[in-house]
Amino acid sequence: MKELRITSSFNILPSSKLWEKLYPYNHIKFGDYGDWISSIFDSDNSQLLWIFFLEDLISTENIPSTNNDKIDELLEKTLSPLVRRLQKSDSETLVAWSSWRSSSIIRLTRSESYWGKLSRNLESKLYKIASEFPSLYLIPLDEMFFKYGSNKCFDARNYYASSCRLSIYGIDVMVDTIQSVLYRIETPPKKVLVLDCDNTLWGGVVGEVGITGIILGNDGIGKSFSDFQRVIKQLSLYGVILTILSKNNEFDVWEVFQNHAGMQINKSDVASWEINWREKSTNIINISKKLNLGLDSFVFWDDNPLEREKMRIALPQVTTIDVPDDTTCWPLLLETLDDFASFSLTSEDLNKSYQYKQYSSFSSELQQVKDELSFLATINLKPVVVNLSNSVLSRAEQLCHKTNQFNLRTIRYSLDSLNNISKNSEYQSFLVGLNDIFGDHGIVGFVIVKKYNEVAFLDTFLISCRVLGRHLENWILSKVIDKLLNIECSFLLAEFIPNNRNAIVESFLLDCGFIPIDEVGIHIQNRLLNAMRLSNKIGKYYYIDLKLAKIPFLEIFKDENK
């Protein structure tokens, strides 16, 4: 569990039970409020959360009236401790701030207030700093305070009584906001949106009223359904995988998709579907198998409260959204849903839906063949090594954080850590892309190896679940072995750390000739001992003699690196 140090410019009521919401993710240590500069400098190895109100840092009488240069100088001085921490530490830093200050609406009719100018410049500088330091996460609290009501969140009585600028309600809003960011740092976003059709994508039951009778269009309630679909379409462009789960006649559903002018999403946007009269919990399991994704990656959206409750009971690992009866609320609710939100988008995200449709096609064909290896030899598998560099660091981080099924140790590296690894000569690190007749799968594999004299430690070895079944892991391991033999390594040590999904990796090690370390003599164990110190010492150890290694299934690949 990480240590999270919290420092603030005002009294955030650290004894309040509201802060217990953060305890599942971190060991919390509060600093004295107002002593934020010392806390920032003394927390290099910890996660840091800095909470401030701009008014606490810069008094109104110190604001330069018109001079932008002086405003910049004032802000740079205020933010300099933050910048120095970011330069020294790659631990995550979260900055949560409010710059709100009430003003007369009359004064704002003709000119921007000096405070408004300061607030705007502060936000601009913070986001500029964030663009330079990937370990910085910004939390603009005013967004949430205004959403829930600024008059309910701010409390002048608390400020003058105990130096706390917020009400208990405001503290609760702030803690919930911070919790959502901390949760996303530790947990990848959901991948799949599962949608009902009748009274969800459109109003009415198409099997009863026909295509001309459903409610969908450009005015009234029909517009709310169209706007809901527009948000769905936007999510799909951001990499969310769309699926349909409907108790319906399949012909009726696709007729609406193909022939109703109000439809905003197309059949081609949908990666998988189950349109029949079976239980939806059974059907969602089928979709999960088709896409090779865990049920905890799924978000279920259905207008029917009975269907939602049955899903919660049958499959609690699926996130079931308790949607309101008022469908006019749906577009904004879906658009602001944190379940699919990520800190940044990569080119891989933008192709996600297409890539999972590729996987579904591959999986379907693979199930029909009698000779799997002969089939794989015909699909023109072309893997390629991609060096770890600035242009692919975000994808490497994403793979570290999202991959669970084929992941040797499940180490969640930050961008800054990966950047340091890419520049460290002690490491051999690379990513892997893949092409075949089903399309370009993008970057789907990642390896980090650290050399220690004659022994190399397999720090990270992972592959995206959407390319499993092609023996790509074998090809990647062969490349690792080639690289290590070139730098005169004799052994490769692997630490398998089990999670609830990655048993497949241990089987892979054994199939490739890795030997459990407790089955070899003491002289071999002693040669591997120093490399074992690089590990977490919580997993199961395996090793392979590199000169004797014979990796199977390499004949099915067309090697693009030769």
Residue pairs with C-beta under 8 A, 6 or more apart in sequence:
1 25
1 26
1 27
2 25
2 26
2 27
2 46
2 47
3 26
3 27
3 29
3 46
3 47
4 22
4 25
4 26
4 27
4 28
4 29
4 46
4 47
4 48
4 49
4 182
5 29
5 30
5 31
5 39
5 43
5 46
5 47
5 48
5 49
6 12
6 14
6 28
6 29
6 30
6 31
6 48
6 49
6 51
7 30
7 31
7 33
7 35
7 36
7 39
7 40
7 43
7 48
7 49
7 50
7 51
8 31
8 33
8 34
8 36
8 50
8 51
8 52
9 33
9 34
9 36
9 51
9 52
9 53
9 56
9 57
10 33
10 34
10 51
10 52
10 53
10 56
10 159
10 163
10 164
10 165
11 33
11 162
11 163
11 164
12 30
12 33
12 51
12 164
12 166
12 171
12 174
13 162
13 164
13 168
13 171
14 30
16 168
16 171
18 168
18 171
18 172
18 175
19 28
19 175
21 175
21 176
21 179
22 28
22 175
22 178
22 179
22 182
25 179
25 182
25 183
25 186
26 47
26 182
29 46
31 38
31 39
33 163
34 56
36 50
36 52
36 81
37 81
39 48
39 50
40 48
40 50
40 81
40 82
40 84
40 85
41 81
41 84
41 85
43 85
43 89
43 91
44 85
44 88
44 89
44 91
45 89
45 91
46 91
47 91
47 92
47 93
47 94
48 85
48 91
48 92
48 93
48 94
49 94
49 95
49 96
49 178
50 82
50 93
50 94
50 95
50 96
51 96
51 97
51 174
52 95
52 96
52 97
52 98
53 97
53 98
53 99
53 165
54 97
54 98
54 99
54 101
54 118
54 119
54 122
55 99
55 101
55 165
56 165
57 78
58 74
58 78
58 118
60 101
60 115
62 74
63 71
63 74
63 114
63 115
63 118
64 70
64 71
64 74
64 114
65 114
66 114
68 117
68 121
71 117
71 118
71 121
72 121
72 125
74 118
75 118
75 121
75 122
75 125
76 125
79 125
79 126
79 129
82 93
82 95
82 129
82 136
83 129
85 93
86 93
86 129
86 132
86 133
86 135
86 136
87 133
89 135
90 135
90 414
90 416
90 417
90 420
91 135
92 135
92 137
92 185
92 414
93 133
93 135
93 136
93 137
94 136
94 137
94 138
94 139
94 178
94 181
94 182
95 126
95 136
95 137
95 138
95 139
96 139
96 141
96 174
96 177
96 178
97 122
97 126
97 139
97 140
97 141
98 141
98 142
98 145
98 165
99 115
99 118
99 119
99 122
99 123
99 142
100 119
100 142
100 145
100 146
100 150
100 154
101 115
101 119
103 113
103 115
103 116
107 113
108 116
112 120
123 140
126 138
127 138
129 136
130 136
130 137
130 138
133 416
134 393
134 397
134 414
134 415
134 416
134 419
135 414
135 415
135 416
137 181
137 185
137 343
139 177
139 178
139 181
141 173
141 174
141 177
144 173
144 174
144 176
144 177
145 153
145 154
145 170
145 173
148 169
148 173
152 167
152 169
152 170
153 166
153 167
153 169
153 170
153 173
154 165
154 166
154 167
154 170
155 164
155 165
155 166
155 167
155 170
158 164
158 165
158 166
158 167
159 165
164 171
166 174
180 338
184 338
184 341
184 342
184 343
186 412
188 342
188 401
188 402
189 339
189 340
189 341
189 342
190 240
190 297
190 298
190 299
190 319
190 339
190 340
191 240
191 241
191 293
191 297
191 298
191 352
192 240
192 241
192 242
192 243
192 287
192 291
192 293
192 297
192 298
192 299
193 232
193 235
193 240
193 241
193 242
193 243
193 299
193 301
193 340
194 243
194 244
194 245
194 284
194 287
194 298
194 299
194 300
194 301
194 318
195 201
195 232
195 242
195 243
195 244
195 245
195 301
195 302
196 244
196 245
196 246
196 301
196 302
196 303
196 304
196 307
197 206
197 244
197 246
197 248
197 253
197 256
197 275
198 204
198 205
198 206
198 207
198 246
198 248
198 303
199 205
199 303
199 304
199 327
200 301
200 302
200 303
201 216
201 225
201 228
201 229
201 256
201 265
202 214
202 215
202 216
202 225
202 256
202 260
202 262
203 214
203 215
203 216
203 221
203 222
203 225
203 327
204 213
204 214
204 215
206 213
206 214
206 248
206 252
206 253
206 255
206 256
207 248
207 249
207 252
211 252
211 255
211 256
211 259
211 260
214 256
214 260
215 221
215 222
215 225
216 222
216 225
216 226
216 260
216 262
216 263
217 223
217 226
217 261
217 262
218 226
218 262
221 327
221 328
222 262
224 327
224 328
224 330
224 331
225 262
225 327
226 262
226 264
227 331
228 327
228 330
228 331
228 334
229 263
229 264
229 265
230 264
230 331
231 331
231 334
231 335
232 242
232 264
232 265
232 334
233 264
233 265
233 269
234 335
235 242
235 334
235 340
236 242
236 265
236 269
236 353
237 350
238 340
238 345
238 349
238 350
239 345
239 348
239 349
239 350
239 351
239 352
239 353
240 340
240 352
240 353
241 271
241 272
241 291
241 293
241 352
241 353
241 356
242 265
242 269
242 270
242 271
242 353
243 270
243 271
243 272
243 273
243 287
243 291
244 253
244 270
244 272
244 273
244 274
244 275
245 273
245 274
245 280
245 283
245 284
245 287
245 300
245 302
246 253
246 273
246 274
246 275
247 276
247 277
247 280
248 275
249 275
250 275
250 276
253 275
254 267
256 263
257 263
257 265
257 266
257 267
258 267
269 353
271 291
271 353
271 356
271 357
271 360
272 287
272 290
272 291
272 356
272 357
272 360
273 287
274 280
274 283
274 284
274 286
274 287
276 283
279 310
279 314
280 300
280 302
280 307
280 310
280 311
281 310
281 311
281 314
281 315
284 295
284 298
284 300
284 311
284 315
284 318
285 295
285 315
287 298
288 294
288 295
288 298
290 360
290 363
290 364
291 356
291 359
291 360
291 466
292 359
292 363
292 405
292 465
292 466
292 468
293 356
293 465
294 317
294 404
294 405
294 501
295 315
295 317
295 318
296 317
296 318
296 319
298 318
298 319
299 318
299 319
299 320
299 321
299 337
299 339
299 340
300 308
300 311
300 318
300 319
300 320
300 321
301 321
301 323
301 334
302 308
302 311
302 320
302 323
303 323
303 327
308 320
308 321
308 322
308 323
311 318
311 320
312 318
312 320
319 339
321 337
323 330
323 333
324 330
324 333
342 349
344 394
346 394
346 395
346 398
347 395
347 442
348 355
348 395
348 398
348 442
348 443
349 398
351 440
351 442
354 439
355 439
355 441
355 442
355 466
356 466
358 438
358 439
358 441
358 466
359 466
359 467
361 438
362 379
362 438
362 469
362 470
363 469
365 375
366 372
366 375
366 469
369 375
373 553
373 556
376 470
376 471
376 553
376 556
377 555
377 556
379 436
379 437
379 438
379 470
380 435
380 436
380 437
380 558
381 434
381 435
381 436
381 470
381 472
381 556
381 557
381 558
382 434
382 435
382 436
382 557
382 558
382 559
382 560
383 432
383 433
383 434
383 435
383 445
383 472
383 475
383 476
383 557
383 559
383 560
383 561
384 432
384 433
384 434
384 435
384 560
384 561
385 430
385 431
385 432
385 479
385 561
386 392
386 430
386 431
386 432
386 433
386 443
387 430
387 431
388 396
388 418
388 421
388 422
388 429
388 430
388 431
389 422
390 419
390 422
392 431
392 443
393 415
393 418
393 419
393 422
394 415
395 431
395 443
396 413
396 418
396 431
396 446
397 413
397 414
397 415
397 418
399 431
399 443
399 444
399 445
399 446
399 462
399 464
400 411
400 412
400 413
400 418
400 446
400 460
400 462
401 412
403 446
403 462
403 463
403 464
403 465
404 410
404 499
404 500
404 501
404 502
405 465
405 468
405 501
405 502
405 504
406 462
406 463
406 464
406 465
406 468
406 473
406 502
406 504
406 505
406 508
407 461
407 462
407 499
407 502
407 505
408 458
408 460
408 461
408 462
408 494
408 495
408 496
408 497
408 502
408 505
409 459
409 460
409 461
409 495
409 496
409 497
409 536
409 539
410 497
410 499
410 502
411 459
411 460
413 421
413 460
421 427
421 429
421 448
422 429
426 450
426 451
427 448
427 449
427 450
427 451
427 459
428 447
428 448
428 449
428 450
428 451
428 456
428 480
428 483
428 484
428 487
429 446
429 447
429 448
429 449
429 460
430 446
430 447
430 479
431 443
431 445
431 446
431 447
432 443
432 444
432 445
432 446
432 447
432 463
432 472
432 475
432 476
432 479
433 440
433 441
433 442
433 443
433 444
434 440
434 441
434 442
434 444
434 445
434 467
434 470
434 472
435 441
435 560
436 470
441 464
441 466
441 467
444 463
444 464
444 466
444 467
444 472
445 462
445 463
445 464
445 467
445 472
445 473
445 476
446 460
446 461
446 462
447 458
447 460
447 461
447 462
447 476
447 479
447 480
448 459
448 460
449 456
449 457
449 458
449 459
449 480
449 483
449 484
449 492
450 456
450 457
450 459
450 531
450 534
451 457
451 484
451 487
451 489
452 530
452 531
452 534
453 530
454 488
454 489
454 490
454 491
454 527
455 489
455 490
455 491
455 492
455 493
455 527
455 528
455 530
455 531
456 484
456 489
456 491
456 492
456 493
456 531
457 493
457 495
457 531
457 532
457 534
457 535
458 480
458 492
458 493
458 494
458 495
459 534
461 473
461 476
461 477
461 480
461 494
461 505
463 472
463 473
463 476
468 504
470 556
471 552
471 553
471 556
473 508
474 512
474 551
474 552
474 553
474 554
475 553
475 554
475 557
475 559
477 512
477 551
478 551
478 554
479 561
480 492
481 492
481 546
481 549
481 551
484 492
484 546
485 546
485 547
489 546
490 527
490 545
490 546
490 547
491 527
491 528
491 531
491 543
491 544
491 545
491 546
492 543
492 544
492 546
492 549
493 517
493 528
493 531
493 532
493 535
493 541
493 542
493 543
494 509
494 514
494 541
494 542
494 543
494 544
495 532
495 535
495 536
495 539
495 540
495 541
496 505
496 506
496 509
496 539
496 540
496 541
496 542
497 536
497 538
497 539
498 506
498 539
498 540
506 540
509 542
510 542
511 552
512 544
512 549
512 551
512 552
513 544
513 548
513 549
513 550
513 551
514 542
514 543
514 544
515 542
515 543
515 544
516 540
516 541
516 542
517 524
517 525
517 528
517 541
517 542
517 543
518 541
520 543
524 543
528 541
528 543
532 541
535 541
